Every structure is written in C-alpha cells, then in structure tokens.
Amino acid sequence: MLQILWFKKDLRLSDHAPLVRAAAQARERGSKVLALWVDEPQMWAQPDMGARHWQFANDCLHELAAQITEQGGQLLRLQGEMVDVLSRLKDAFGAFELHSHEETGNGWSYARDQAVMRWCKAHGLDWHQAPSNAVVRRLLSHGGGRNKWSAHWAARMNEAPLPTPQDVPWLRLMPTALRNCCEPNEQDLQVSGEVSQHTQRGGRSLAEEELFSFLTTRGRYYRAEMASPESGAQSCSRISAHLAWGALSIKEAVHATWARRQQLLSLPAPERPTGYLQSLKSFEGRLHWHCHFIQKLESEPEIEWRNVHRGFTGMRNEGELTEEEALRLAAWSEGRTGYPMIDACMRSLIATGWLNFRMRAMLMSFASYQLWLHWRHSGLHLARLFTDYEPGIHWSQCQMQSGVTGINTVRIYNPVKQSQDQDPAGHFIRRWVPELRDVEAAFIHEPWKSFTPPADYPMPIVDLQAVTREAKERIYNWKNRPGIRETAAKVYDKHGSRNPAREGVQRRRKPSAVAAMVAAVENEQQASFDF
C-alpha cells in the first residue's frame, strides 16, 4: 500500500515525524513513499493570503523538491482542491495511507481538514496526523487544559529533533495521468497582492543561515535592540517566516538555542560576549510564546473572526465599514495618517513584509483605539502583508492590541512617544517617508508643529489626545459592564498563561475566585509575532 506524505506548512525533511513514519511503514511493507504538495485555489483565494506568502512557499518548495530529488524521489505538485486530488490519487494508485502534520491554520484550512477526514473515512483509508510543534489537539478535553500546557511544551521540546531519514523508499516514476501535471503559478491561482525585491525569501538553507547568524553574531544585542524598527531588522532572528512555513521547526530552533547557550557557558566568564546569554533567554521565551498563541486558535478556531471575550461584541462596528471608517482604514493601510512613525512602519511593512513586534503592536493599537476600527478589518490587511503570517499568533495579537480578550492589560500606544523613543534621530522615518526628509530634527516626530510643514505630507488624520481619551473612556466603561469580569475568568481558564517564569502569575490575594482569575493578567504584550 502506497504511503502518501502530504506536505502542508512543514516544508522540510528534518524533524519531520510524518516522514519518519511513512518511510518506516513503506520499508516494512515493501512499498513506496509519495511526496505530495497540493496548490489549492481556495487556500490562496482567502482574504488573509497574498503574493508574498506564495513566493515564500514556492522558494521552500523548490528547495524541498531538490532535496527529495537528491534522495532519488520526486515531489509531486498537483493543483486542485484536496478532496478532488485525493480522488485522483486513489484512481491512479488504488488504496493508500495518508501522512501529515496536524495544522492549526485559518478557518478555511480547518474546514478543508474536516473534509479530508470525512473523505478518508468514507473510503476506508487511514490518515495519520502527527502533532505540530508543541500544540496539543483536544487539549481541553483530555490534555489537562491550560494548567498542563507548559508541561506538554517542555516534554516535546526535550525530545531531540528527528534527523533527516536517508533511506526513504521514495516513489519517483509517476503514472502517466499524473506525470504531466505542471507547476501552477499565481495567475492560475489568482493570488492577490505584490512582492518586492525587499521581501524575505524562503527555503531551508536560508532558514539555517538566519538561525546560525542570529545565534552566533546578530543576536548579541537582541534583548536591547528588538524594540526599534531600525535595529530590530538586524538584531531579531528573522526566522519567523521559516517557522510559519515549516522550513524550520520550533524544536530545531529551541535545541540550537540551548546548544549555543551551553557553548557560551563553557567559556570563562571574561570571554563571554556581553549580553548574549540574556538575549538567548529572551529569544527562548518567544519560542515558547509561539506555540502558546497557536494553542489558543487550536482550542478555539473562532478567534479568527470573533472576540475571545464575547462580552465585547458590539463595542466596535461588527458589520460593514461606514464611509468614515473606510477612509480611516485606507489612510492607515497606505501609510498616510499624518503620524510619521505609523506611516513609516506601514510603508516599510508594505515594502519588506516584516516589522519588529513593538511596531506591529503600535500599528494595530492605533487602528483599534485612535481610529476605532474593528480588528478584523485591520488584521486582514496586516495578515496579507506579513510574510511570516501565522494565524494562531496573528489573530490573538490583533485581539490583544484591541482590548477584547478580557484578560490582557489595555495598552494604547502613543505613536509620537514611540517615535521619539524608538527612532529619536528620525532615521527610520526619513528613510520610509521621503516627504519628511527635509523637516527639522525638532519636528520630525510632529511635523505639523513646524513653521513650514511639508506640503505633500498629510496633516494628522485625528486629534491624538482627543481620540486617545475617548478610546480609554470607551474601553474602560465597557470593561465595567455587568458580567464582563465573570466571563474574563472563563477566558483565562481556557486560554490564560500558567508558566510563572515567562507568562505572568496570579497575584497573592484573598481567595476570591473571580478576582484571582482576573488578577492573573498575562504579560503577553512582550511576546512576538516576529522573533
């Protein structure tokens, strides 16, 4: 019986449990392993997907295909919806077993996997799914819930990454009906959006290079420099897109970090590079956060489109944008709000597909509070721009920065203060907002105060002080509504952090159930989309 290895967002051969299992079963039964990737039109038609994701995935797939070819196999790329492709494969090969990782993706991928499961059951075929990273499927029903999740993470990470199998009995020659299938392109799939020469490229070799350079040189001042959009581009690891598409696994990154830490600790104290151990500690914490956030979406797929705390439904416009909201969203999306740091960050993101975490949080906060837009609209725009878009991290963070989780501290970023703190000389601003290149240094953060403000740069879209004050009144009045705190306790029970070393702990208080739960506010704003 043929073993079909379905690559999803796990585009590598190392630390790949489904590959190891498929190869073992093929050897045991004297059969072959077919490597499969399916270009699914509906996947690329989703409103959170775009051309930069397509380019990055293609890069990974080209390198993956070359690696499989070197081992004597062939990566079969087919275009179509997954159930239809499986039917074609069954017609060509007869019965088979399907192997893949579990996927925690957007609502479309969740429905697609349910359809695949129904198809396999209807045809009497086995689909073996291996856990992905440290995300636990059905955690709430039999995994001990959030109280045990950190232990699950530690147990999985303590296991050594699986080596790349070298004796896989790959299937190389395809039946005539499949042999002539050509590689699709973005025009065939109607992929939307644009990429540029600055957009990050993918592939296993680049993933290894990024991780190595971060751990050995670039990451020395990670802890101090990751907050700045200028220094963060160099000092952050830049492996987030590789993790999102699985060219690198979390376990591989964790073990490489541990190995580097031991290497540094083996040096005499005077010879250790100053600051590196602290930066590695921060980085490891963010690797932990990566799975923590994805676990939320795994446990509650509705996080993609519904408030985590249902009590906040109706606080913002849940329907179609009004004309005024549409104008605000467009100005924010195009980087022409009149606030230099907001516009510089957005234009940089449009050009490169990457932005450091603090600035991502600031963009989302500004859209949600100062512009009072629903997080779903602004979140979709950012999802299409982030090359490293990871649904579980993205939608949880969008909601956190919008104040609708009920368990996170409300943080309303001041874009002028962030500008002054993170780009005091205005280098980043002048690079990405050329209209401001000639503005005096004293006014680079607030050009509207200059005696001669630039004629080609817009005035602020809103009065910052007034809209911030109004947003605070709205959010805190809503939080004081009846039942909000009680529901927040339930949200914490389902999604809240438990690890006292990294995730915040309950304060020592008198044993009031609701008060204790609400007091256990997560410190997740320091987690990272981007590493």
N, C-alpha and C positions, 0 to 999 in steps of 0.2 A: 504494500500500500504506500503510495507516494506521500511524502511529508512536505507540506507547503508552509514555508516560512514567510509570513506576511509582515513586511516592514511597515511600520507606521511612523511614529515620531521617535524612532530608535535607530537612527541611520549609522550603525557601526557594527563591527564584528566582535569587539571585545566586550567583556562584562555583559553578555547577551544570553540570558537564561533560555529563551525560546530556541535560539540557535543550538545551544548545547543539547537541549532535549531532543530537538528534531534530528540532529546528527546522530545521537545515541540510538534513537529508535530506528533510523534508517539503516545504520550498521547492523543492528540486532536482527532486522527483518530482511536484510539484503535488498533494500530499496534505495531511493534517491531523495535528495532534498531540493525542492524547487524554491529559489529565492524570488519573491514577488513584491513589486510595488505597484500600486494602482493609482493613477491620476483620476481622481473623482471630480467630475464637473461641479457637482453640488457643493463639495467642500470649498472650492475656490470661488464659488458664487456667494458665499456667506458674507455678510456685511462687515465682519471683523477680519477678513483675509485680503491680502493685496499682493502686488507685484514683487515687493521686496521679500516677502515670505517665499514666493515661488522661486525667485532667484537663489535664495539661500538654500532651500530644499534641493534645488537642482544641482547646486555645487556639491552638496553632501552626497546626492545620489550618483553623480558621475564618479566620485572617488570611491564610493562603496562598490559600484559596478566594476571598477578597475581591480579592486581588491578581490572580489569574487572571481573575476576572470583569471587572476594570477593563481588562484587555487583550483582552477580547472572547471569553474562553473559559469553561470550566466545569470545576471539579474534580469528577470522578465518584467518589462514595464508594459502595462495594459491601461487603456483608458476606458472608463465607464463607471457606472455605479457598482458598488461592491457585490451586491447580491447577483447582479447580472454577470459580473466577471466570474464569480464562483460557479455559476451555472455553466459558463463556457468551459471552465477548467474541468468540471465534472464530465462534460461531454467529451472532452479531449483525453482525459486520463482515467476516468472511472472514479471509484471511491478514493478518498484521500483523508488525511488528518491535517488540521489547520493549527498552526502555532503562531502566537504573537504575544506581545506585552499587553497588559491592561492599559487603557488610555483614559485619562481624565482631561477631556477637552471641552469644546463648546457644546451647545445643545444639539447641534447637527450631528457631531461625532457620537454623542450618547445615543441618539435615535438610530444612527447607522449601525452601531454595535448591537443594539437590541434586534434590529432586523437581521443581522448576520447570525445572531444566536438562534432566532426562530428558524432561519433557513437551514442551519446545521441540524437542528433537532428534527425538522421535517424530513430531512434526507438521511437521517441516521448517521451523521458524521460528527466526529469529536473535534471540539475546538479547545485547545489547551492555552490558557492565558496565564502568563507569569506576572507577578507584581512588578510595578514600575517604580524604581527608586524606593522611597520609604512610605509611599501612600498605601493605606490599608483599605481594601474594599470591604464594605459592610462592617466598618469599624464600630458603628453604634449598636449593632445587633449582637455581635459576638466577639468583638475585639477589645472589650473593656472600656470603650468610649475614650474620650479625651484624657481621662485620668491615666490611661496606659499608653497613650500615643508616643510619648518621648521614649519610653522603653522599647517600643516597636522600632523607632528610628535607630536607637543605639544598637539594637540587636542586628538589624540589617546592615548597618554601616560597619559593624565589627567584622563581618564576614569579608574575606578578601575578594576583590573583583575577579570575575571569571576570566581566565586567559582566552585569547582568540584560538578556537579549535583549528588545527592544521590538517586534520584528516577527514574533512566533511565530504561525504559522497554526493557532491553536487550533481544536479541534472543540468547537462549542457545543451543537448540537442532537443529542440522543441518540436512538437508536432507541426505539420505544415499549416494547419489552421491558425496557429499562434505565432509561427516563426516570422511572419512578415509584418507584425504589428510595429508601427513606427512610434518614435518618441513624440509625444504631443508637445505643443508649445502654448504660450499664454494666450495666443489668439484663438486657438482651438477651445481653450478652457474659459475664455473671456475673463481673464484675470485683470482686475482693475488696479489703478494706481501707477506710480512711476518709481523708478530707481535712479540712482546717480552714481557717478564714479566714486563717491564717498561712502556709499552704502557697504556695510560689512559683508564679506564673502564667507561662504561656509566650506565645510569639509573636515574630515578627521585630522589631517595633517595640520591644518590651521588651528584647530582646537588644541592640539597638543602643544603647538608653538606658543599660543596665547597663555596657556596654563603654565608652561615652563618659564616663560619670561616674567610672568607675574610673580611666581614663587621665588625666582632667583634674583630678579633685579627690579622690575617695575613696581612691585607691590610693597616695597620697603616703607613708603610713607602713605600707604593706602588709608590707614585709620585717620590721618590728619587731612588728607587731600581729597577724599572721595566726595565731600560735600560741594566742592567747587566744580562748575561745569567745565572750566578750563583745565584744571589739573586732574580732574576725575577721568577725563578721556584717556589719560595715560596711566594713572595710578590704579584705576579699577581693573579687575581681571579681564573683562571683556569676553568672558566665556558664556554669558547668559544665553545668547542665541544658540550656541553649540549645545547647551543643556536643553533648550526648548525643543530642538530638533533631534536630540539624542545622538549627536556625533560624539558626545562625551557623556558619561553617566555621573550622577551625583557621587556615587560611591568611589569612582575613579578620582574625582576631584578631592573628596574627603581624604582618601588614603594618600594622595600626593601631598596634601597639606600636612598631614601627620608626619610623613616621611621628611618633609622639609623642616618641620619643627624639631624633630629629633636630630637632624643634621646640625641645626643651629645650636641646640642644647649640648651637643657633643664638643662644640668649640669652647675654648677657655673664654670666660665672660668678657675679658677685654677685647676679644677678637670678634664678638658677635655684632653684626650690623645693628646700630641703634634703631629701635622702633620696630624691627621686623617681627619679633615674637608677638608684640601687641597687635600688629596688623594681621598676622595669621589668625590670632584668636578672634578678631572681629570678622574676618573672612569666613572662618569655620561656622561662626554663629549665623551668618547669612546663608550658608549652605543648608543649615538646619531649618532656617525660616522658609527656604524654597519649598521643601516638602510640607511644612506646616500649613502654608497657604493653599497649596494644591489640595491638601486633605479637606479643606473646607468645601471646595467645589465638589469633590468626590462625595462628601457626606450630604451635600445639598446643591444639586445641579441648578436649582432656580436662582442661585446667587448671580448668575449671568444677567438676569433681567428683573429680579425682584429684590426689594430691600431685605437685607438679612434680618433686620428688626421690622416686622410688618407694621408696627405701630407708627412708623414714619411714612407710610404710604399716604400720599396726598399732601405732604408738606411742600413738595415742588410739583410743578405741572407734569403729570404722568402721561399726558397724551401728545398730540402733535404740537410742534413748536408754534408759538404765536409769531406774528411778524417781527415784533421786537426781539424775541428770543432768537429767531433765525438770524437776525442781523448781528446780535452779540456773538452767537456761535461762529458765524462766518469770520468776524473780525478776529476772534480768538484763534480759530483754526488756521488762519492765514498769517498770523503774526503781525497784526496792525491794530493793537488795542491802545497804543499810545503809552504803554508802560514798557520801558526798554528791556528789562530782564525777561518779562513774559514774551515779548516779541522775538528777542534774540534766541531764547530757548526753543520756541516753536520753529523758527526758521532753521536753526541748527538741526533740530529733530527731523524736519522735512528733508533736509539735505543728506543727513547721515544715517537716520534710522536708530540713533542711540542718544541717550541723555542720562546723566547721573541721577540717582534716586531723589535727592532733595529737590532738584529742579522739576522732576516729574511730579512729585507731590505738590510743589508750588503751582504748576500748571493746572493740575486737577482741582486743587483748592480754590484757585482764582475762578475757574469756570463754575464751580459749585456754590461758592459763597458770594464773591463780589459780583458775579454775573447771574447768580441764582439759576443755573441751568441744571436740568436733571442729569445725573451722572451717566445715564445710558447713552445720551447723545454725544457728550464729550468723550466718553470712554470708547465708543466705536471709532471715533476719529483717531485717538491715540493708538488703539489696537492695530489699525491699518498702517500706522507709521512705525511702530516699534518692530524692528527686525526680530527682536527677542520676545515677541508677544507670547505669553504663556497664560491661557485663560484663567487658571486657578489663582495665580498671583495677581493678574491684572484686575479682575473684577472685584476681588476682595479689597485691593488697594483703592480702586475707584470709590468703593463704598466707604472705606475708612476716611478718605480725604473729603468725603461729602457729609460725614456726620450721621450716617443712617444705620450703623451697626448696633448702636446702643451700648457697646462695651469698650469703645475706644475713646480716648481723650479728644475732644474737639480742638483741632489746631487750624486756625485760619492764618495762612501765610500772608505776610505783608510783602508784596513784590519790591517795594522800594528798599525796605530794610534788607531783604535777601540780596538785592543788587549791591547794596553798599557793603554787606558782609562778605559775599562770595566773589564779587568782581570789583573791588574797590577802585582800581585804576580804570575800569571800563574797557579793558582789552577785549573781553568776550563780546561785549555789547557792540563795540565798533566793528568787530570782525563780521558779525551777522546782521547788523543794522547799519548799513553804509550811510544812510541818511543822517546818522549821528556822528560821523567821523570828525566833523569839524566843530562839534559842540564843546564848549569849555569844560574842563575836568570838573569844575564845581557844579555843573548842571547835567552831567552825563546820566545821572540816575533819575533826574526830574527835569527833562529838557523844557517843559512848558513854563518853568520858572525863569528861563533865560530871557535876557533883554531882547535877544533876536532868535527866537525858537525857529528850528528848520521848517521851511515852508512845505516840504514834501513828506513830513512825518506827522501822523495824526495827533490831535490832542487826546488826552485820556478819555476812554470810552465811558468811564463812570467816575464819580467823585469817590475816591478811595475811602476816605474817612466815613463818609455818609453810608455807603453801601456795606462797609465792614460792620459799622454799628448796627445797621438794620439786620444784617445776617446773624449777628450774635443774639439780638433780641428774638429773632425768629426761631433759631435753633434751640436756645435755652427755654423759651416759652413752650416749645413743643416737647422738650425733654421732661418738663414738669407736668405734662398731662397725666391723668389717671391711667394706671396700668402700664406706663412706659417702663418703670423700674422693674416691675414684676416680670415683664416679658424679657427685659435685658438679662435677668438672672437665667432664664431659659436659654437665651442665645449663648451666654457664657458657658453653660453646662454642655452645650453641643459643640461650640467652636473655640472656646477660650483656651488660652495658653496655660500650661501647668508647670513648665520647667522653671524652677526658681533661679537657675543660673543665667538664663537668657530671656525669659519670656514674661517676667513680672510675677509677683506673688501676691496673695491676699494679705492685706494689712492685718496686724493683730488688733482685733476689735472684740467687743462683746458679741456673743454668738447670736446674731440676727441673720437669718438665712438670706433674705433679700439684700440686706445691707452688705453682708460679707461677699456675696457674689458680685454685686455692682462695684464694690470697692476693689475687686481684683481686676483692675483695668490693665489691659495688655499694653506693653510698650512697643507696639509693632510699627510705629511710625519710623523707627530706625531700621526696620527690615528693608530689603532691597528687591526691586524688580530686576536690577541690572548687575549686581555684584561689581 
